[in-house]
Amino acid sequence: MPWVGWALTLDDFLTTRTMELAVHLDDLAVSVGHPAPDLPDAAFEPVLTLLARLAARRHGQAAMLRALARSERAPAAINAI
């Protein structure tokens, strides 16, 4: 997007769109009282990586490690966005 001074690679664009679809799929399932369906690994893995990296950037590596591996030392909440 030359008019704003930055651009995404095609892979990054597709990953962010997939993340939006995954999050909205979960929102929709919750809103109608159904469990969210599991995504195929090919869709879920890049979304998980993106969200984990965003959460680590926001909260720090130690907080992420504690949240994932040591619930007794984990922060009250870890979120990516």
C-alpha positions in Angstrom: 0.0 0.0 0.0 2.3 2.8 -1.2 -0.1 5.5 -0.3 0.3 4.7 3.5 4.0 3.9 3.4 3.9 0.2 4.4 2.9 -3.1 3.0 2.3 -6.7 4.1 3.6 -9.7 2.3 1.0 -12.0 0.8 1.7 -14.6 3.5 1.3 -12.0 6.3 -1.9 -10.7 4.8 -3.4 -14.2 4.5 -2.3 -15.1 8.1 -4.0 -12.0 9.5 -7.2 -12.7 7.5 -7.1 -16.3 8.7 -6.7 -15.0 12.3 -9.8 -12.8 11.9 -11.8 -15.6 10.5 -10.8 -17.9 13.4 -11.7 -15.3 16.0 -15.0 -14.4 14.4 -15.8 -18.1 13.9 -15.4 -18.5 17.7 -17.4 -15.4 18.4 -20.2 -16.7 16.2 -20.2 -20.2 17.8 -20.4 -18.7 21.3 -23.2 -16.3 20.3 -25.4 -19.2 19.2 -24.4 -21.5 22.1 -22.3 -24.0 20.1 -18.7 -25.1 20.6 -16.3 -23.6 18.1 -15.3 -26.2 15.5 -11.6 -27.2 15.3 -9.7 -25.6 12.5 -7.5 -27.6 10.2 -3.9 -27.6 11.4 -2.8 -25.7 8.3 -5.1 -22.8 9.4 -4.7 -23.0 13.2 -0.9 -23.2 13.4 -0.1 -19.8 11.7 -2.9 -18.2 13.8 -1.6 -19.6 17.0 1.9 -18.5 16.1 0.7 -14.9 15.3 -1.3 -14.6 18.5 1.5 -16.1 20.6 4.0 -13.6 19.2 1.6 -10.7 19.7 1.0 -11.7 23.3 4.7 -12.1 23.9 5.4 -8.7 22.5 2.6 -7.2 24.7 3.3 -9.0 27.9 6.9 -10.2 27.6 8.5 -13.7 27.3 8.5 -14.5 31.0 4.7 -13.9 31.2 4.1 -16.1 28.2 6.2 -18.9 29.5 4.5 -18.8 32.9 1.0 -18.6 31.3 1.7 -21.7 29.2 3.9 -23.7 31.5 3.4 -22.6 35.1 -0.2 -21.7 35.9 0.6 -21.0 39.6 3.0 -18.2 38.5 1.0 -17.0 35.5 -0.3 -13.5 35.2 -4.1 -13.1 35.6 -4.6 -12.7 31.9 -2.5 -13.0 28.8 -4.0 -11.7 25.6 -2.7 -10.9 22.2 -4.9 -7.9 21.3 
